């Protein structure tokens, strides 16, 4: 399953509802085509409109092509800081939440390594409220020292709470640092250390904003009970006069191939249970093997019928919890296995059992029935997720960023076309010890009980 909270791939808020559809036969359902229109304003803003007549709601989504990979190594956490700053008020709007709530809607945002995304869901007749809010903060944030200081404190406190004071909270710091040596995925979205945000100046924040949060670096998607002919003039009205920014082409360093296992052991860790993390380098989101790799992770660990659950947790009772997922990043990402050995099971025995399962999937073809089962789960999850106008808006924006919004209509077929031999080939390509980054938490015995 895809890990990133961007609702890309087949991971969605509806994923937990799809179990009843997982019959081991080829699905005969035909996915409805999601129709949309695309327009580009003179300032470079890309606008996608999807008309959905069967709902009273509309989702207004703004995706900015900026994530933590666009930060400098000495000033990490800026993209995440801006997710907070964008709610701190703009030139004409001191508070973003109240107008949305008064219009009967809700709003939120997320940031990851690749993108920053803001959205509102509200009654369709109140669409202009969302346009007013998003255009004002795109045009000019409230760049006051007071607002910056408040949001810096919030972000630093979040860092301390989730990364420093929470068990396993620093796991992505360790895994990212192990797996990436030159690519900016080497730090998590929240940043390397809280001091990077703590020491940010107002001038640095302004420069980051006017470089990245401009209309020619954004994609707007309007999905819901609207008509294209009505909404496009409104988009022009609210966004058309916002000046574009001087974008520069990304030139991120490519991560060189890994040639030997990288390992880190944290002894006497302040965590309740020993834990194993195995992270394997994999392809990026636009690579042809992405869908195969995603299905491979599902074969190993997606639901009660998966291999890890059946063999390692249920039958042999070696683990109290075990999971497998992919990061889903645009640039080459990670295929991650994490497990917590059951009481009385050593880390060494538990890890050996994982490697034995990986050897099986590398040496033997996955049964057609088993592969079809995980394909059906994927398809069910995708179909359920597209019942939501918000999910459709986010996915249309993300696929447009990848190169073509119509990829949303091609994804199920991409999963369907994966064959047994593809799973075997990809398993042999990535599930190798020399391609693995290994992180071990050995708990402090006094905390174990």
C-alpha positions as CSV (number, residue, x, y, z in Angstrom):
1,X,0.0,0.0,0.0
2,X,1.1,3.5,-0.6
3,X,2.3,5.3,2.6
4,X,2.2,9.0,1.8
5,X,-0.9,10.9,2.9
6,X,-1.5,12.3,-0.5
7,X,-4.3,9.9,-1.5
8,X,-2.3,8.8,-4.5
9,X,-2.1,5.2,-5.7
10,X,-4.8,3.1,-4.1
11,X,-4.4,4.2,-0.5
12,X,-7.5,6.1,0.5
13,X,-9.9,6.9,3.3
14,X,-12.2,4.2,2.0
15,X,-9.5,1.4,2.0
16,X,-10.9,-0.2,5.1
17,X,-14.3,-0.8,3.4
18,X,-13.0,-3.0,0.5
19,X,-12.6,-6.4,2.1
20,X,-15.9,-7.8,0.8
21,X,-14.8,-7.2,-2.8
22,X,-11.6,-9.3,-2.5
23,X,-12.8,-12.4,-4.3
24,X,-10.1,-14.3,-6.2
25,X,-11.6,-13.8,-9.6
26,X,-10.9,-11.2,-12.3
27,X,-13.0,-8.1,-11.7
28,X,-15.6,-7.4,-14.4
29,X,-16.4,-3.9,-13.1
30,X,-15.9,-1.1,-15.5
31,X,-14.4,2.0,-13.9
32,X,-16.4,5.2,-14.7
33,X,-14.4,7.6,-16.7
34,X,-13.7,10.8,-14.8
35,X,-14.3,13.7,-17.2
36,X,-12.7,17.0,-16.7
37,X,-11.5,20.1,-18.5
38,X,-8.2,21.9,-18.3
39,X,-7.4,25.6,-18.7
40,X,-4.2,27.6,-18.1
41,X,-4.5,31.2,-17.1
42,X,-2.1,33.9,-18.4
43,X,-0.2,33.8,-15.1
44,X,0.5,30.1,-15.5
45,X,-2.1,28.8,-13.1
46,X,-3.4,25.4,-14.2
47,X,-7.2,24.9,-13.6
48,X,-9.1,21.6,-13.8
49,X,-12.8,21.4,-13.5
50,X,-14.7,18.1,-12.9
51,X,-18.5,18.4,-13.0
52,X,-20.2,16.0,-10.6
53,X,-24.0,16.5,-10.7
54,X,-24.9,13.9,-7.9
55,X,-23.7,15.9,-5.0
56,X,-24.6,19.3,-3.4
57,X,-20.9,19.9,-2.5
58,X,-17.8,21.1,-4.2
59,X,-14.1,20.5,-3.4
60,X,-11.7,23.3,-4.1
61,X,-8.2,22.0,-4.1
62,X,-4.9,24.0,-4.6
63,X,-1.7,21.9,-5.0
64,X,1.6,23.7,-4.9
65,X,4.6,22.0,-6.5
66,X,6.8,22.4,-3.4
67,X,7.7,19.9,-0.7
68,X,10.5,19.3,1.7
69,X,12.7,18.2,-1.2
70,X,12.8,21.9,-2.2
71,X,14.5,23.0,1.0
72,X,18.2,23.6,1.6
73,X,20.0,21.3,4.0
74,X,20.5,24.1,6.5
75,X,16.9,25.2,6.5
76,X,14.7,22.1,6.5
77,X,11.1,22.0,7.6
78,X,10.2,25.1,5.6
79,X,7.5,23.5,3.5
80,X,5.8,22.2,6.7
81,X,6.2,25.6,8.3
82,X,4.4,27.1,5.4
83,X,1.5,24.7,5.7
84,X,1.0,26.4,9.1
85,X,1.8,30.0,7.9
86,X,-0.8,29.7,5.2
87,X,-3.4,29.5,7.9
88,X,-1.9,32.5,9.8
89,X,-3.8,35.1,7.8
90,X,-3.3,37.0,4.6
91,X,-3.5,40.6,3.3
92,X,-7.3,40.8,3.7
93,X,-8.3,37.7,5.7
94,X,-7.0,37.4,9.3
95,X,-8.7,34.0,9.9
96,X,-9.3,31.2,7.4
97,X,-11.3,28.7,9.4
98,X,-14.3,30.9,10.4
99,X,-15.4,32.0,6.9
100,X,-15.3,28.3,5.7
101,X,-17.3,27.1,8.7
102,X,-19.8,29.9,8.3
103,X,-20.2,28.8,4.7
104,X,-21.0,25.2,5.9
105,X,-17.7,23.8,4.9
106,X,-14.4,22.5,6.1
107,X,-10.8,23.0,5.2
108,X,-7.4,21.5,5.8
109,X,-4.0,20.9,4.2
110,X,-1.1,18.4,4.1
111,X,2.6,18.6,3.1
112,X,5.0,15.8,2.2
113,X,8.4,15.5,0.4
114,X,6.9,16.4,-3.0
115,X,3.9,18.7,-2.6
116,X,1.9,21.0,-0.4
117,X,-1.9,20.8,-0.8
118,X,-4.8,22.9,0.6
119,X,-8.5,22.2,0.2
120,X,-12.0,23.3,1.1
121,X,-15.2,21.2,0.8
122,X,-18.4,23.3,1.0
123,X,-21.8,23.7,-0.5
124,X,-21.5,24.4,-4.2
125,X,-23.3,27.7,-4.0
126,X,-20.6,28.9,-1.6
127,X,-17.7,28.1,-3.9
128,X,-16.6,31.7,-4.1
129,X,-15.8,31.7,-0.4
130,X,-13.0,29.1,-1.1
131,X,-11.8,31.2,-4.1
132,X,-11.6,34.3,-2.0
133,X,-9.6,32.6,0.7
134,X,-7.2,30.7,-1.5
135,X,-6.5,33.6,-3.9
136,X,-5.8,36.0,-1.0
137,X,-3.2,33.8,0.6
138,X,-1.7,33.0,-2.8
139,X,-1.4,36.7,-3.5
140,X,0.1,37.8,-0.2
141,X,0.4,36.2,3.2
142,X,0.5,38.2,6.4
143,X,4.2,38.5,6.7
144,X,4.5,39.8,10.2
145,X,7.1,38.9,12.8
146,X,4.3,38.2,15.3
147,X,2.6,35.6,13.0
148,X,5.9,34.0,12.1
149,X,6.9,33.7,15.8
150,X,3.6,32.1,16.7
151,X,3.8,29.5,13.9
152,X,7.4,28.7,14.5
153,X,6.5,27.9,18.1
154,X,3.7,25.7,17.0
155,X,5.9,23.8,14.5
156,X,8.8,23.4,17.0
157,X,6.4,22.1,19.6
158,X,5.0,19.6,17.1
159,X,8.5,18.4,16.3
160,X,9.3,17.9,20.0
161,X,6.0,16.1,20.6
162,X,5.9,13.8,17.5
163,X,9.6,13.2,16.9
164,X,11.5,13.6,20.2
165,X,8.9,12.6,22.9
166,X,6.9,9.9,21.1
167,X,8.1,6.3,20.9
168,X,9.6,5.6,17.4
169,X,8.9,9.2,16.5
170,X,12.4,9.6,15.1
171,X,12.1,6.6,12.8
172,X,11.9,8.6,9.6
173,X,14.9,10.7,10.5
174,X,17.0,7.5,10.8
175,X,15.6,5.7,7.7
176,X,15.8,8.8,5.5
177,X,19.4,9.4,6.6
178,X,20.3,5.8,6.0
179,X,18.7,5.5,2.6
180,X,19.6,8.9,1.0
181,X,23.1,10.4,1.0
182,X,22.7,13.2,-1.7
183,X,19.0,13.5,-2.5
184,X,16.9,15.8,-0.3
185,X,14.7,12.9,0.7
186,X,17.4,12.4,3.3
187,X,15.3,14.5,5.8
188,X,11.6,14.0,6.7
189,X,9.0,16.6,6.0
190,X,9.0,18.0,9.5
191,X,12.8,18.8,9.1
192,X,16.1,17.5,10.3
193,X,16.2,19.5,13.6
194,X,13.8,22.0,15.2
195,X,16.5,24.7,15.2
196,X,16.1,25.1,11.4
197,X,12.6,26.4,11.8
198,X,13.4,28.1,15.1
199,X,16.1,30.2,13.5
200,X,14.2,31.1,10.3
201,X,14.1,34.8,9.6
202,X,11.3,36.8,8.1
203,X,13.3,37.6,5.0
204,X,14.0,33.8,4.5
205,X,10.3,33.0,4.8
206,X,9.3,35.8,2.3
207,X,11.9,34.5,-0.2
208,X,10.6,30.9,0.1
209,X,7.0,32.1,-0.4
210,X,7.6,34.2,-3.5
211,X,9.7,31.4,-5.1
212,X,7.3,28.6,-4.6
213,X,3.7,29.6,-3.8
214,X,2.9,31.3,-7.0
215,X,0.2,30.7,-9.6
216,X,2.6,29.3,-12.1
217,X,3.7,26.7,-9.5
218,X,0.1,25.7,-8.6
219,X,-2.7,23.5,-9.8
220,X,-6.3,24.3,-8.9
221,X,-9.0,21.6,-9.2
222,X,-12.7,22.3,-8.7
223,X,-14.7,19.0,-8.3
224,X,-18.4,18.9,-7.6
225,X,-21.8,20.3,-8.5
226,X,-20.5,23.1,-10.7
227,X,-20.5,24.0,-14.4
228,X,-17.3,24.8,-16.2
229,X,-18.8,27.8,-18.0
230,X,-19.8,29.3,-14.7
231,X,-16.6,28.6,-12.6
232,X,-13.9,29.6,-15.1
233,X,-14.8,33.3,-15.1
234,X,-14.8,33.1,-11.3
235,X,-11.3,31.6,-11.3
236,X,-10.2,34.4,-13.7
237,X,-11.8,37.0,-11.4
238,X,-10.1,35.8,-8.2
239,X,-6.7,34.4,-9.5
240,X,-6.1,36.0,-12.9
241,X,-4.3,39.1,-11.7
242,X,-1.9,37.4,-9.2
243,X,1.6,37.8,-10.6
244,X,3.6,34.7,-11.5
245,X,6.9,33.9,-9.8
246,X,10.4,33.4,-11.3
247,X,10.4,29.6,-11.2
248,X,13.6,27.7,-11.7
249,X,13.9,24.2,-13.0
250,X,14.7,21.6,-10.3
251,X,18.1,20.1,-10.5
252,X,18.0,17.6,-7.6
253,X,21.0,15.2,-7.3
254,X,20.2,11.6,-8.3
255,X,20.9,9.1,-5.5
256,X,23.6,6.7,-6.6
257,X,23.0,3.0,-6.5
258,X,23.4,1.3,-3.1
259,X,26.0,-1.5,-3.1
260,X,25.9,-2.8,0.5
261,X,23.5,-3.1,3.4
262,X,23.4,0.0,5.6
263,X,22.5,-0.7,9.2
264,X,21.8,1.3,12.4
265,X,21.0,-0.2,15.8
266,X,19.6,2.0,18.6
267,X,20.3,0.3,21.9
268,X,18.4,1.1,25.1
269,X,15.8,2.9,23.0
270,X,13.0,4.6,25.0
271,X,10.4,2.5,23.2
272,X,8.0,-0.2,24.6
273,X,9.0,-2.9,22.2
274,X,11.9,-4.0,20.0
275,X,11.3,-3.1,16.4
276,X,12.7,-4.0,13.0
277,X,12.6,-1.7,9.9
278,X,13.9,-2.8,6.5
279,X,13.9,-0.2,3.8
280,X,14.7,-1.1,0.2
281,X,15.3,1.4,-2.5
282,X,12.6,1.3,-5.2
283,X,11.5,3.3,-8.3
284,X,9.8,6.6,-8.4
285,X,6.1,7.3,-8.9
286,X,6.1,7.7,-12.7
287,X,8.2,4.6,-13.3
288,X,6.5,1.7,-15.1
289,X,7.4,-0.6,-12.2
290,X,5.6,1.5,-9.6
291,X,2.4,-0.5,-9.9
292,X,4.2,-3.8,-9.7
293,X,6.1,-2.7,-6.6
294,X,2.9,-1.6,-5.0
295,X,1.2,-4.9,-5.6
296,X,4.3,-6.7,-4.3
297,X,3.9,-4.9,-1.0
298,X,0.3,-6.0,-0.9
299,X,1.1,-9.6,-1.5
300,X,3.4,-9.5,1.5
301,X,1.2,-7.4,3.8
302,X,-2.3,-6.1,2.9
303,X,-5.0,-7.6,5.1
304,X,-5.6,-10.8,6.9
305,X,-4.9,-13.0,3.9
306,X,-1.4,-11.6,3.2
307,X,1.7,-13.6,3.6
308,X,3.2,-11.8,6.5
309,X,-0.1,-11.8,8.5
310,X,-0.9,-15.5,7.8
311,X,2.6,-17.0,8.1
312,X,4.6,-14.8,10.5
313,X,1.9,-13.3,12.8
314,X,-1.0,-15.8,12.8
315,X,0.6,-19.3,12.2
316,X,4.1,-18.9,13.7
317,X,3.2,-16.0,16.1
318,X,6.6,-14.4,15.6
319,X,5.3,-10.9,15.5
320,X,2.8,-8.8,17.4
321,X,2.6,-6.5,14.4
322,X,4.1,-6.5,10.9
323,X,3.5,-4.4,7.9
324,X,4.9,-3.6,4.5
325,X,4.2,-0.4,2.4
326,X,5.8,1.9,-0.1
327,X,6.6,5.6,0.3
328,X,5.1,6.5,-3.1
329,X,7.4,9.5,-3.7
330,X,7.7,11.1,-7.1
331,X,11.5,10.5,-7.2
332,X,12.8,7.0,-6.4
333,X,11.4,6.0,-3.0
334,X,11.4,3.2,-0.4
335,X,9.8,-0.2,0.0
336,X,9.5,-0.5,3.8
337,X,8.9,-3.5,6.1
338,X,8.4,-2.9,9.8
339,X,7.8,-5.5,12.5
340,X,7.6,-5.8,16.2
341,X,8.6,-9.3,17.5
342,X,6.2,-11.1,19.8
343,X,7.0,-11.6,23.4
344,X,9.8,-14.1,23.8
345,X,10.9,-13.8,20.1
346,X,14.4,-12.3,19.6
347,X,15.1,-9.7,17.0
348,X,17.4,-12.1,15.2
349,X,14.8,-14.8,14.9
350,X,12.1,-12.3,13.7
351,X,14.4,-10.8,11.1
352,X,15.5,-14.2,9.8
353,X,11.8,-15.1,9.3
354,X,11.3,-11.9,7.2
355,X,14.2,-12.7,5.0
356,X,12.9,-16.2,4.5
357,X,9.6,-14.8,3.2
358,X,11.5,-12.4,0.9
359,X,13.5,-15.3,-0.4
360,X,10.2,-17.1,-1.3
361,X,8.8,-14.2,-3.2
362,X,12.1,-13.8,-5.1
363,X,12.4,-17.5,-6.0
364,X,8.8,-18.6,-6.8
365,X,6.1,-17.1,-8.9
366,X,3.1,-15.7,-7.0
367,X,0.1,-17.8,-7.7
368,X,-2.3,-16.2,-10.2
369,X,-5.2,-16.4,-7.6
370,X,-3.1,-14.6,-5.0
371,X,-2.1,-11.9,-7.4
372,X,-5.7,-11.4,-8.6
373,X,-6.9,-11.1,-5.0
374,X,-4.6,-8.1,-4.3
375,X,-5.5,-6.6,-7.6
376,X,-9.2,-6.7,-6.7
377,X,-8.4,-5.1,-3.4
378,X,-6.6,-2.3,-5.2
379,X,-9.5,-1.8,-7.6
380,X,-12.1,-1.8,-4.8
381,X,-10.1,0.8,-2.9
382,X,-9.7,3.1,-6.0
383,X,-13.4,2.8,-6.8
384,X,-14.5,3.6,-3.3
385,X,-12.1,6.6,-3.0
386,X,-13.5,8.1,-6.2
387,X,-16.9,8.4,-4.6
388,X,-15.5,11.4,-2.8
389,X,-15.3,14.8,-4.7
390,X,-12.3,15.7,-2.5
391,X,-10.4,12.5,-3.3
392,X,-11.0,13.1,-7.0
393,X,-9.9,16.8,-6.7
394,X,-6.6,15.8,-4.9
395,X,-5.9,13.0,-7.3
396,X,-6.6,15.0,-10.4
397,X,-4.2,17.7,-9.1
398,X,-1.5,15.1,-8.3
399,X,-1.7,13.3,-11.6
400,X,-1.6,16.6,-13.5
401,X,1.6,17.3,-11.5
402,X,3.0,14.0,-12.7
403,X,2.3,15.0,-16.3
404,X,-1.3,14.2,-17.2
405,X,-4.5,14.4,-15.1
406,X,-6.0,11.7,-17.3
407,X,-3.7,9.2,-15.5
408,X,-6.6,9.0,-13.0
409,X,-8.5,7.1,-15.6
410,X,-5.6,4.8,-16.5
411,X,-4.5,3.6,-13.0
412,X,-6.8,0.6,-12.6
413,X,-5.6,-0.7,-16.0
414,X,-2.0,-0.2,-15.0
415,X,-2.6,-2.5,-11.9
416,X,-4.6,-5.0,-14.0
417,X,-1.7,-5.4,-16.5
418,X,0.8,-6.5,-13.8
419,X,1.7,-10.2,-14.3
420,X,3.2,-12.9,-12.1
421,X,6.6,-12.6,-13.8
422,X,6.6,-8.8,-13.1
423,X,6.3,-9.4,-9.4
424,X,9.1,-12.0,-9.5
425,X,11.4,-9.6,-11.5
426,X,10.8,-6.6,-9.2
427,X,11.2,-8.7,-6.1
428,X,14.6,-9.8,-7.3
429,X,15.5,-6.3,-8.3
430,X,14.8,-4.6,-5.0
431,X,14.5,-7.2,-2.2
432,X,18.3,-7.7,-1.9
433,X,20.4,-7.3,1.2
434,X,22.8,-4.9,-0.5
435,X,19.8,-2.7,-1.4
436,X,18.5,-2.7,2.2
437,X,18.7,-0.1,4.9
438,X,18.2,-1.8,8.3
439,X,17.1,0.0,11.4
440,X,16.8,-1.8,14.8
441,X,15.3,-0.5,18.0
442,X,16.5,-2.5,21.1
443,X,14.4,-1.4,23.9
444,X,15.5,-0.5,27.4
445,X,14.6,-3.5,29.5
446,X,13.3,-1.3,32.3
447,X,10.7,0.2,29.9
448,X,9.7,-3.1,28.3
449,X,7.2,-4.0,30.9
